[in-house]
Amino acid sequence: MTLFLTVLIFLIAGLASSLLGIGGGAILVPLFHYLLKMDMHLAIGTSLAVIIPTTLAGTFQHIVAKNVDWRVFAIASVCAIIGAIIGANLCMKIDAQMLKKIFAVFILLIAIRMLIQ
């Protein structure tokens, strides 16, 4: 059953990532935590690792279709790398229960904003 759930989670994440550009984390973290019973820290770290091949596959398709703004990519990449390093270090210092609450609030705020617009 765990293998089936894992395969299903990855198929959903890959589809959502390429279709909606959400990166997969918004789907992977809760599914890893609740369906695969991973600790929040492990779910976040695993999600980040899984996003690498997922993103590469989807990005390649968008490069072929000429759907990448390379100037924005360059600026965003530098800033995102710095933010990721700071975020990963901060994550390790936050309790798993607090991470769960922060994640839930973040997802809720995004959903509310999307509904309003």
KAGILIN-V924599 format. One record per helix or strand of 3 or more residues. SS is the DSSP state (h for helix, s for strand). FROM is the first residue (numbers start at 0). LEN is the number of residues. If there is no record, write none. Layout:
ss: [SS/SS]
from: [FROM/FROM]
len: [LEN/LEN]
This chain:
ss: [h/h/h/h/h]
from: [1/24/39/69/95]
len: [19/10/25/22/21]
